[in-house]
Amino acid sequence: MSLLPAWNRRVGIVVVIAGMLPACAQEPQQPSAPSQSQQAQPSNNGNANPSTADRSPAHMQISSPASATPAEMLIGPGDEGDLSAYGVPELNTHFRVEGSGDVYLPLIGKFHIAGLTSDAAQAELNKMYEAGGYLRNAHVNVYIKEYTTQGISVLGEVNHPGIYSALNARRLFDVFLIAGGLTPRAGRTATIAHSKEPDKPIVVPIRNNEGTGEANIEIQPGDTITVSAAGVVYVIGEVNRPGAFVLDSTQSPSLLQIMAAAAGPTHLAQLSHTRLIRQTPKGLESKDVDLKKIMQAKAGDVTVEANDIVFVPGSRGKSAMERGSGSVLSMLTNLALYRF
């Protein structure tokens, strides 16, 4: 076999390499991982994965901050606000909505603003100023400073009942904080009546939900929140700490538990004739309870209900002995003073 000249071999090698370059360029490449910014952008082809979109910050479900303005805040009679127009300071004015729901604005005159949101009012005013030939490309801003008709009414067992602005709170426990918190006598439920459906109140458990969970529902402007009062049991008579005791548990306490809260009976108590007084539809009913046998585990304990009155009478014999010992001591003291 004859050998090719050296220059022919070089030319052949160059031709072979040149032929291989297009093939290498046409080999499919593995797709590189998208950047973090590309992953955060949703697709516009309508086939985006919903779960991916929900994980982006723009779609996260967060607790509404206190500074957020509720989307359903409607302007009503008595509300106070300001109107301003970009580039036209002469149109800036302060207004208060009249009882009819109207306001009087520069150049336009009477404008029915009640029942509209701020955005809707701005859109209507832009059209009216442009249609009247007063402004071109109008940019009117309506800012409501005080929503008097969209406040949240808080009643019942809170430290500061009253009407609070819906701009400051969006959830139930936010309202409790603004109202000074719950009182020690607050019950286990809160009733929420929406202004749009006052005949369909919602009862929410609040005692075992420390600001979290399903109980911390969203509050709408104009809602009325009533915090229930907890049941109270009254203990009087020969106990070390008489008074009213709040029923804070989910179950009705027993008589022994109430006596423990009252620091127990005194040494003058007649436990065998303890009375349990209860309010019934027929009136007050009283029954004797042998607390001594209950404490000795010789009789079953008795369940106590809200507004019950537990009366522990004093023993006459013990009282007489107490008075007698006091009289003897007084007599001996007098004799001692007389003698000396």
C-alpha positions in Angstrom: 0.0 0.0 0.0 1.4 3.4 -1.0 1.7 6.1 1.6 0.2 9.6 1.0 2.5 12.6 1.1 2.7 14.4 4.4 0.8 17.4 3.3 -2.0 15.2 1.9 -2.3 13.6 5.4 -2.6 16.9 7.0 -5.3 18.0 4.6 -7.2 14.8 5.3 -7.1 15.2 9.0 -8.4 18.8 8.8 -11.3 17.7 6.5 -12.2 14.9 9.0 -12.2 17.3 11.9 -14.2 19.9 10.0 -16.8 17.2 9.2 -17.2 16.3 12.8 -17.8 19.8 14.1 -21.4 20.2 12.7 -22.3 16.8 14.2 -21.1 17.9 17.6 -23.0 21.2 17.3 -26.2 19.3 16.5 -26.0 17.0 19.6 -29.0 17.7 22.0 -27.9 19.4 25.2 -29.4 18.6 28.6 -31.7 21.5 29.7 -30.1 23.5 32.4 -32.0 24.1 35.7 -33.9 27.3 35.6 -32.7 30.1 37.8 -34.5 31.1 41.0 -36.0 34.2 39.3 -37.4 32.0 36.5 -38.9 29.6 38.9 -40.8 32.3 40.7 -42.4 33.6 37.5 -45.7 31.9 36.7 -46.3 30.6 33.2 -48.6 32.6 30.8 -49.7 29.6 28.8 -52.5 28.7 31.2 -50.9 25.4 32.2 -49.0 26.5 35.3 -48.9 24.1 38.2 -51.3 25.5 40.9 -49.2 24.0 43.7 -46.1 25.9 42.4 -48.0 29.2 42.2 -49.3 28.8 45.7 -45.8 28.4 47.1 -44.7 31.8 45.7 -44.8 34.8 48.1 -47.4 36.5 46.0 -49.9 33.7 46.7 -49.1 32.9 50.3 -52.1 33.0 52.6 -51.0 35.2 55.5 -52.8 36.7 58.4 -54.1 40.1 57.5 -52.0 42.9 59.0 -53.6 45.7 61.0 -52.7 48.3 58.4 -54.4 46.5 55.5 -57.6 48.1 54.2 -60.5 45.7 53.9 -61.7 45.3 50.3 -65.3 45.6 51.3 -65.2 48.9 53.2 -68.1 50.8 51.8 -68.6 54.5 52.3 -71.7 55.5 54.3 -73.5 58.5 55.9 -71.3 60.3 58.4 -68.0 59.1 56.9 -65.3 61.7 56.6 -62.7 61.9 53.8 -60.6 64.0 51.4 -60.7 64.4 47.6 -57.6 65.4 45.7 -56.8 65.7 41.9 -53.4 65.2 40.5 -52.0 68.5 39.2 -55.1 70.5 40.2 -54.8 71.6 43.8 -57.8 73.8 43.4 -60.0 70.7 43.5 -58.7 69.5 46.8 -61.5 69.4 49.3 -62.6 67.9 52.6 -66.0 66.3 52.8 -68.4 64.5 55.2 -71.1 62.2 53.8 -74.6 63.5 54.5 -77.4 61.4 55.9 -78.7 61.0 52.3 -75.4 59.5 51.2 -74.4 62.6 49.1 -71.4 64.9 49.1 -70.9 68.2 47.4 -67.7 68.4 45.4 -66.1 71.2 43.4 -67.5 71.7 39.8 -69.5 68.5 40.0 -71.8 69.5 42.9 -73.9 66.7 44.5 -72.5 63.2 44.1 -74.0 60.1 45.7 -71.0 58.3 47.2 -72.7 56.1 49.8 -72.5 52.4 49.0 -69.3 52.8 47.0 -65.7 51.8 47.8 -62.9 54.3 47.5 -61.8 52.8 44.2 -65.3 52.8 42.8 -65.8 56.4 43.8 -62.5 57.4 42.2 -63.5 55.7 38.9 -66.9 57.4 38.8 -65.4 60.8 39.6 -62.7 60.5 36.9 -65.4 59.8 34.3 -67.5 62.8 35.5 -64.7 65.3 35.5 -63.6 64.1 32.0 -67.2 64.0 30.7 -67.8 67.6 32.0 -64.7 68.9 30.3 -63.1 69.9 33.5 -60.1 67.6 33.4 -58.1 65.6 30.8 -56.8 62.2 31.9 -58.2 62.9 35.4 -56.5 61.2 38.3 -58.8 61.8 41.3 -58.0 60.3 44.7 -60.6 59.6 47.4 -59.3 59.0 50.9 -61.7 58.1 53.7 -60.3 59.1 57.0 -63.0 57.8 59.2 -65.6 55.0 58.5 -68.3 55.8 61.1 -70.8 53.3 59.7 -68.3 50.4 59.1 -67.0 50.2 62.7 -66.8 46.9 64.6 -69.0 46.8 67.8 -67.5 44.8 70.6 -69.8 44.0 73.5 -69.8 41.6 76.5 -66.9 40.5 78.6 -64.1 42.6 77.2 -62.2 45.3 79.2 -63.1 48.2 76.9 -66.4 47.6 75.1 -67.1 50.0 72.3 -67.0 50.7 68.5 -63.6 50.3 66.8 -62.5 51.1 63.3 -62.3 48.2 60.9 -59.1 49.6 59.5 -57.2 48.5 62.7 -58.2 44.8 62.8 -59.1 42.1 60.4 -59.4 39.0 62.7 -61.3 38.2 65.8 -58.4 38.1 68.3 -57.1 41.3 66.8 -60.3 42.9 67.9 -60.0 41.4 71.4 -56.5 43.0 71.7 -57.9 46.4 70.6 -60.7 46.1 73.1 -58.3 45.6 76.0 -58.5 41.8 76.1 -61.0 39.5 77.7 -62.2 39.9 81.3 -61.7 37.1 83.9 -65.4 36.4 83.6 -65.4 35.9 79.9 -67.1 32.8 78.7 -66.1 30.1 76.2 -67.8 31.5 73.1 -68.2 34.7 71.1 -71.1 35.5 68.9 -70.5 37.4 65.6 -73.4 39.0 63.7 -72.6 40.3 60.3 -74.3 43.6 59.2 -75.4 42.0 56.0 -76.9 38.9 57.7 -77.9 40.0 61.3 -80.3 37.1 61.6 -77.6 34.5 61.0 -75.1 35.0 63.9 -72.0 32.8 64.2 -70.9 31.3 67.5 -67.1 30.8 67.8 -65.3 29.0 70.7 -62.6 31.2 72.0 -61.3 29.8 75.3 -59.0 27.1 74.1 -57.8 28.9 71.0 -55.0 31.2 71.9 -55.3 33.5 68.9 -54.8 30.7 66.4 -56.8 28.1 64.6 -60.3 28.2 63.1 -61.6 30.4 65.9 -59.5 33.4 64.7 -61.9 34.1 61.8 -61.9 37.2 59.6 -64.0 40.1 60.8 -66.0 42.2 58.3 -66.8 45.9 58.6 -70.0 46.5 60.5 -69.8 43.3 62.5 -71.1 43.1 66.1 -69.0 40.8 68.4 -70.5 39.8 71.8 -68.3 37.8 74.2 -70.4 35.6 76.5 -70.0 35.6 80.3 -68.9 32.5 82.0 -71.0 30.8 84.6 -70.6 31.8 88.2 -71.1 29.9 91.4 -71.6 31.8 94.7 -70.3 30.4 98.0 -71.4 32.0 101.2 -71.5 31.1 104.9 -68.8 29.4 106.9 -66.0 29.1 104.4 -62.6 30.7 104.5 -63.0 32.6 101.2 -66.6 33.3 100.3 -67.4 34.9 97.0 -68.3 34.3 93.3 -66.2 31.7 91.4 -66.0 31.7 87.6 -66.6 28.3 85.9 -63.7 28.3 83.4 -63.7 24.6 82.6 -65.5 22.8 79.8 -67.3 20.6 82.4 -69.5 21.6 85.3 -67.5 21.4 88.6 -68.4 19.4 91.6 -69.3 20.6 95.1 -65.9 19.6 96.5 -64.1 21.5 93.7 -66.1 24.6 94.6 -65.3 24.2 98.3 -61.6 23.8 97.4 -61.8 27.1 95.5 -63.4 28.7 98.6 -60.4 27.5 100.7 -62.5 25.0 102.5 -65.0 25.3 105.4 -64.2 27.1 108.7 -64.1 25.2 112.0 -67.6 26.6 112.8 -69.2 25.0 109.7 -72.1 22.6 110.0 -71.2 20.5 107.0 -74.0 18.0 107.3 -76.6 20.7 106.6 -75.0 22.5 103.6 -77.6 23.9 101.2 -77.5 24.0 97.5 -79.8 26.8 96.1 -80.6 26.7 92.4 -82.6 28.9 90.1 -85.2 26.9 88.1 -88.1 27.9 85.9 -90.4 27.4 88.9 -88.3 29.6 91.1 -85.6 29.0 93.7 -85.1 25.5 94.9 -83.1 24.5 98.0 -81.9 21.1 99.0 -79.7 19.9 101.9 -76.4 18.2 101.0 -74.4 16.3 103.6 -71.0 17.7 102.7 -69.4 15.9 105.6 -70.2 12.5 104.2 -69.1 13.7 100.7 -65.7 14.8 102.2 -65.5 11.4 104.0 -66.2 9.6 100.7 -69.3 8.1 102.2 -71.6 9.8 99.7 -71.3 10.7 96.0 -70.2 14.2 95.0 -72.8 16.7 93.7 -72.5 18.6 90.3 -72.7 22.3 90.6 -74.2 24.4 87.8 -73.9 28.1 86.8 -75.6 30.6 89.1 -75.9 28.1 91.9 -75.6 29.3 95.5 -73.7 27.1 98.0 -74.5 28.0 101.6 -72.5 26.5 104.5 -74.3 27.2 107.8 -72.6 27.5 111.1 -73.0 25.1 114.0 -74.9 26.6 116.9 -73.1 24.4 119.4 -69.7 25.4 118.1 -70.7 29.0 118.1 -71.9 28.8 121.7 -68.7 27.2 122.7 -66.8 29.9 120.9 -68.8 32.6 122.7 -68.6 30.7 125.9 -64.9 30.4 125.8 -64.7 34.1 125.0 -67.0 34.9 128.0 -64.9 32.8 130.4 -61.8 34.4 129.2 -63.4 37.9 129.6 -64.6 37.0 133.2 -61.1 35.8 134.2 -59.6 38.9 132.8 -62.0 41.1 134.8 -61.3 39.2 137.9 -57.6 39.6 137.4 -58.0 43.3 136.9 -60.3 43.5 140.0 -57.8 41.6 142.1 -54.8 43.6 141.2 
